[in-house]
Amino acid sequence: MKLDGSELRSFIASVSHGSTFDMAMTVVKSKDQEVVVQQQAVKKSGRKPTKVNLKTTSNTKLVRHIIRQMAPNSDAFNDVDWDDLKSVTKAWDTFIAIMEQNNYED
């Protein structure tokens, strides 16, 4: 299918406003030669997310800062070797478990 200038502009506008390629290709000329894009319901496929990914970091100072800001009076982190990634990872796992057990909210 070859698009003329106005159809191409409409196609590009449709895609730039979030339409999928298939939706944008449903360009149809109306009786007065204006380009009309038929909007279709967008179905998202796949499972809904069930958890949040907190990513990873090799910056142990950042992890220490977060833990100390969120749990300043906790003695659970006194013996952490903050220069050892394995020790910091264990501390982070402990921190998340404590926060989840306490149903932490702002």
C-alpha positions as CSV (number, residue, x, y, z in Angstrom):
1,M,0.0,0.0,0.0
2,K,1.4,3.4,-1.0
3,L,0.4,6.4,1.0
4,D,0.1,9.9,-0.5
5,G,1.4,13.0,1.3
6,S,-1.6,13.6,3.6
7,E,-2.0,9.9,4.3
8,L,1.6,9.7,5.2
9,R,1.4,12.7,7.5
10,S,-1.7,11.2,9.2
11,F,0.1,7.9,9.6
12,I,3.2,9.5,11.2
13,A,1.0,11.6,13.5
14,S,-1.0,8.5,14.5
15,V,2.2,6.5,15.4
16,S,3.7,9.4,17.2
17,H,0.6,9.7,19.4
18,G,0.9,6.1,20.5
19,S,-0.9,4.1,17.9
20,T,0.6,0.7,16.9
21,F,1.7,0.2,13.3
22,D,-1.4,-1.9,12.7
23,M,-3.7,0.8,14.0
24,A,-2.0,3.5,12.0
25,M,-2.4,1.4,8.8
26,T,-6.1,1.5,9.2
27,V,-6.0,4.9,7.5
28,V,-9.2,5.3,5.5
29,K,-10.2,8.2,3.3
30,S,-13.6,9.6,4.1
31,K,-16.0,11.0,1.5
32,D,-14.5,14.5,1.6
33,Q,-11.0,13.1,1.1
34,E,-9.9,13.9,4.7
35,V,-7.8,11.3,6.3
36,V,-9.4,9.6,9.2
37,V,-7.7,7.2,11.6
38,Q,-9.9,4.5,13.0
39,Q,-9.1,4.1,16.7
40,Q,-9.2,0.6,18.1
41,A,-9.0,-0.6,21.7
42,V,-5.4,-1.4,22.6
43,K,-5.1,-4.8,24.3
44,K,-1.9,-5.3,26.3
45,S,-0.7,-8.9,26.2
46,G,1.1,-10.8,28.9
47,R,0.7,-11.2,32.6
48,K,0.2,-8.2,34.9
49,P,3.3,-7.4,37.0
50,T,3.3,-9.0,40.4
51,K,6.3,-7.3,41.9
52,V,8.7,-4.3,41.5
53,N,12.3,-4.8,40.4
54,L,14.6,-2.7,42.4
55,K,17.5,-3.1,39.9
56,T,21.1,-3.8,40.9
57,T,24.1,-1.7,41.8
58,S,27.7,-2.2,42.6
59,N,27.7,1.0,44.6
60,T,27.8,-0.2,48.2
61,K,27.8,3.4,49.5
62,L,24.4,3.9,47.9
63,V,23.0,0.8,49.5
64,R,24.4,1.8,52.9
65,H,23.0,5.3,52.5
66,I,19.5,4.0,51.7
67,I,19.5,1.5,54.6
68,R,20.8,4.1,57.1
69,Q,18.2,6.7,56.0
70,M,15.3,4.2,56.2
71,A,16.4,2.3,59.3
72,P,18.7,4.7,61.2
73,N,18.2,3.0,64.6
74,S,18.4,-0.6,63.5
75,D,21.2,-2.7,65.0
76,A,20.8,-5.4,62.3
77,F,23.3,-3.7,60.1
78,N,26.1,-2.9,62.6
79,D,28.3,-5.8,61.5
80,V,28.0,-5.3,57.8
81,D,31.3,-5.1,55.8
82,W,30.3,-2.3,53.5
83,D,33.2,-3.0,51.2
84,D,32.1,-6.6,50.5
85,L,29.4,-7.0,47.9
86,K,28.3,-10.4,49.3
87,S,27.9,-8.9,52.8
88,V,26.1,-5.8,51.4
89,T,23.8,-8.1,49.3
90,K,22.9,-10.0,52.4
91,A,22.2,-6.8,54.3
92,W,20.0,-5.5,51.5
93,D,18.0,-8.7,51.5
94,T,17.6,-8.4,55.3
95,F,16.6,-4.8,54.9
96,I,13.9,-5.6,52.3
97,A,12.6,-8.5,54.5
98,I,12.3,-6.2,57.5
99,M,10.5,-3.5,55.5
100,E,8.0,-6.0,54.1
101,Q,7.4,-7.5,57.6
102,N,6.6,-4.1,59.0
103,N,4.3,-3.2,56.1
104,Y,6.3,-0.1,55.6
105,E,4.5,2.9,54.3
106,D,5.4,6.6,54.0
